[in-house]
Amino acid sequence: MADSTVQIGILGCAEIARKVSRAILLSQTATLYAVGSRSIEKAQKFAADNGFPATAKVYGSYEEVLDDPNVDAVYVPLPTSLHIKWAVLAAQKKKHLLLEKPIGLNVEEVDVILAACEANGVQFMDGTMWMHHPRTAKMKEFLSDAKQFGELKSVHTCFTFTADQNFLENDIRVKPDLDGLGALGDVGWYCIRGILWAADYELPKSVIALRNPVFNKAGVIISCGASLLWEDGKVGTFHCSFLTNLTMDLTAVGTKGTLHLHDFIIPFEEKKASFISAVESGFKELVTGWEPKPSEHTVTTDIPQEALMVREFCKLVGSIKNEGAKPEKKWPTLSRKTSLVLDAVKASIEKGFEAVEIVS
């Protein structure tokens, strides 16, 4: 086995696992080594349909993937309610962990998972793909430029899509026993991460959920929003929903500049992505237009953001495996902070839209 290549096993055959399987191939730093499903036939079909090499191991259980000594790392796209069991077991089996978001049903579960990873010296990373796009780093340069952007004062995010009736009745993301966080955990996760990213991951002091969230008949959130409040006066707001047209907006407003983008989670195009910056904006004479106009910046990439995610994950795994490095703590830290805010939004809804303080 080549030391430079990370051998990845996949637990389950979820739809998102198709995208990540392709990303593993495109990354050129990992091998699709194994897939496990509760149904061996399902696993065989998944491997055949998604570019697994003929030598790949196909298992009829998740345990067999974790017990395979040649598996270096696992990607886990199982329903959120199953994460605590399988993520902890993966860590105990010394498998590095790429785990789909949301990480757990609450921060207590997240802490158990992260503690297992730390205790067993394995790398943890969640599946928030847009974090790895080169556009994200470029936008952070703008936000960090005091002369152009100034001081962050507000940030607003929105991720919605119109789910069809089949999704709203049958998808795991609307089932209380599988993914009880619903739209808040699925699409709200990205909104919260986007706000924290813009705020340099400084946690807000408190969170207040917006009124009129929408629940399905089983009591799962399918549309909601919240305000995030910082001690220094910064504010953040987000809206997430399964009920309205596909929207992925992020706007960050500073004392001197503004950042806009309309595809922050999944770029409109795979190999290039743009953002708009406005600096010291004003009006033309007689208020007939803007001066200066906002400018558009385009960032290109040879491989899509999900493959860059796999590449970064494998670089960290390789450093641990081959050089004796310690796991990078940045990624579990960001996951936990996102989970803390998500928990506070849920608590605010349950408490009648009271302010909920964040205790880290």
N, C-alpha and C positions, 0 to 999 in steps of 0.2 A: 504494500500500500504506500502510495506517494505521500511523504510527510507534508508536502505543500498543499495537499488537497484535503479539505474537510469532508468527511463522509456523513451525509445527513439522512436521517430517517424521518418520515412524516407519519404522525398519528392521526388517522382519519382521512376521509376523502371529501371534505367540504369543498364547496365551489371555490372559495378563496385559495384553497390548496393548489388548484390548477394554475392560478396566476403565479404563486410562489414557486411551484415546480419549474415553470418556464424561467422565472428569475434565477433560480439555482443554476440552470443550464447556461443562461446568459452571463452569469457572474464570472464563469471560468475559474472560480476559486473553490468550488464545491462539487461533489458528486451526489446525484440522486441515488443513494445507496439502498434505501429500504422504504417500504410503505406498509403500514398495518391498518387493518380494518376489522371490525367484528365479523365481517363476512369476507372470506378468502376470495370469493368470486368478485366482490366489489373492488377489493384491493388489486386483483389481477387486471380487471378492466381499467382501473385508474392508472396503473403503471403502463399499460399498453397505449392508453390514450394521451399520455402526458410526457412522452419522451424519455421514460426511464430506460436505461441500457438493459440489454438482455441479461446481464449478470446481476441485476438488482434483485434484492431479496424481497419476497412478497409474503406477508404474514397474515394470518387470520385472527390476530389479536394485537392489542397495543403492547401488552407485556413482552411479546417476543421481540418487538423492535427494541425495547429498552434493555432486554437481556442479551442482545447481539453485541459482542465485545468490539466489533469493528465499527459500530455507529459512534461517531464522535459527538454529534449534536442532533437534537430533534426540533422539528417545527411542529407546533401544536395548535391546530385550528379548530379544536373541539368547542362545543357550547361552553359558555362561561361557567355554568354550574359544575362542570367536570374539571375545570382548571386546577383547583386545589389538589385534587387527588392525583392527577397525572403529571402536573408540573412538579409537585413535590417528589413523586416517585422517580421522575426523570432525573432530578437533581441528586437524589440518593443513589441512583445508578451511575452518577458521574457523567451525565450527558449535558452538554451545554444546551441552553434553552432559548429558542426563538418562539415567543408565545403571542398568540393573537390577542388583540385588545377587545373588550376591557380585560384587564389582568385577572380580576376576581369580582365577586358580587359585592364586596366591600373592602375597605382598607385593611381590616383584620385578616381577611384571606390573602390579600396582597402581601402583608407582612410575613405570613407563614411561608408563602412561596419564595419571597426574597431571602428570608432567613435560611431556607433549605439550600438555595443556590450559594449563599455566602459560606455556609458551613461545609459545603462539599467542593468549594473552589471552582464552581462552574460559572461561565459567562451567562448573563441574562440580558435579553433585549426584547422589547415588545415590537409588534408589527406595524408601527406608525411610519408608513413608507415615505411620506413627504418630507420628513426630517432629513432624509439622505439625498434629496435632490440638490444639485449645485446652486439652483436658484435660491434655495433657503439660506445658504451661506451668504450669497450675494445680497439678499434682502437684509440680512442681519448687519452687514457692513453699513448699509444705509441707515438703519435704525440706531447704530452705534456712533454715527457721525454727528457730533454735537453741533457742528457748524451748519449742516444741512437739515438734520431732523430735529435737533434740540432735545427737549425732555419729553418722554412719553406721557401723555395725559389721558388718552382713551384708546381702547381697542375693541373692535366689534367683529364677531364672526357669525357665520350662518352656514349650516350644512343641512340641506333638505333634499328629499327626492320623493316622487309620487309612486308609492308602492301600489301594485295591483291587488285585486281582491284575494287572489291566491296567497300572496305574500302576507297580507293582513290577517288571514285566517290560519295559515299553515307554517309560515317561516319560523325557525327556531327563535328568531329575535323578537317574536311577539308571544312566546310561550313562557309563563311564569316559572315553570320547573326547569327550563333550559337556559334562557337568557332573560332573567327577570328584570334587568335594567332597561330593556326595550330600546327606544330611540335615544335615550340619555346615554346608555352605555355604548351603543353602536355609532351613531353620528355625533352625539354630544361630546364623546371622548375627543374627537378631532377639534371641535370648537374650543373646548377647554384647553387642550394642548396648544392651540394656536394663540390663545390669549396669554398663557404662561410663557410661551416662546417669546412673544413680543415684549413681555415684562421681565425678561432675563431670568425667568423661573422664580421670581420673588412671589411667594404665596400671598394671596389677598388676606386681609384681616377678617373679612366676613363675606358671606354669600346670601343673597336673597333671591329665591326663585320667583319668576314672573307668574302672575295669576293666569288662570284658564289653561292649565296643561290639559292635554287630551289623553284619556286612557281607553284601552279596549275593554271588551266585556270581562276579560280575565283580570283586569286591574293593572295591565302593563302599560307604561308610558309610551305613547306613539307620537307625541309632540309636546315640547316644553321649551323653556328658556330661563335665563337667570341673569342677575347683575352681580358682578364681583367688585368689591370695594377695598382699596388699600388705604393704609394710614396716611400716606402722603397726598391723598386726594385723587390718585389714579382711579379710573373706573373701566370695567370691561363688561360687555354684554354679549350674550349669544342666544341664538334660536336654533333648535334642531327638530326635525320632523320627518315622518314617513308619509306626510299628507300633501306636500306642496312640491312644485316643480324643482327639478335638479338645480341646486344652487350651492356654490362653494366659495363664499366671499370672506375676505379678511380685509379690514381697514384699520390701520394704526395711525393715530393722529398725535403729532408732537407740537411743540411750541413753534417750530420753524418749518416742519415738513409733514407730508402725509404719504403713507404707503397704501396702495390699492392693489388687490388682485382678486380675480373672479374664478379661480380654479386651483385654490391653494392645496387641496388634498389629492386630486388627480388632475394633472395638467391637461389642457385641451388636446395637446399633441404629445406623443410619447418622447420624442427626441429634442424638443425645445419647449421652453416655457418663458413667459414674460411677466413683468410686473410694472406698475406705474408709480412713479414718484413725483411729488409736487413739492417745490421748495420756495418758501417765502411768496406764496401765491397772493395775487392781488387782482384788481380790476383795471381794465383799460379806461380811458377817459369816457365819461358819461355812462360808465358801467355797462358797456356793450360787449364785453368779453373778458377773458382772463389774460393776465400778463404777470409773469411768464406762464405759458401753458405747461401742464404736466408732461413729463417725458416717459416714454416706454422703453424698457430695457429687456432684451431677450438673452436667455442663457441656454446654451445647447449642451447636450449630453450624448455620449456614444451608446450608452445602455440606459434603460429606464430606471426610475427611482427605486423600484422594488429589487432590481438586480444590484444596485448600489448598496441597498440595505443588506442584502446577503453578503456582498463583498466586504462591507465593514464588519459585519458579524463574524465572518470567517477570518478576517485579519486578526481580530481580538482572540478568537479561538486558537488560531495558529500560534499566536504569541504565547498563550498559556501552554499549549501542547508541546511546542518545540523549543521555547526559550525560558520556560518556567516563570513567565510573567503572572501577575495577579489579575483577576478579572477587573475590567473597567467599571467603576462605580457610577459613572454618569448615567447610564441607561436605566438601571433600577431606580435611581434617584428621581429621574423624570417621570417614570411610570408611577411611582408612589405619590408624587406631588399631584399628578393628574387625577389619581384615584381619590386623594384627599378632597379635592374640589368637587369631584363627581359625587362623593358621599354627602358633602355639605348641601349640594343642590337637592339631592333626594330627601335629605332631612328637612330642608326648608319647605319643600312641598308637603311633606307629611305633617309638619308643625303649623300648617295654615299660612305659609309664606312669611314666616318670621325670619329675621336675620339669624344666621348660624355662623358662629365664629369658627375659624379654622385653627385647630390645635395640631401642630405637627409632631 
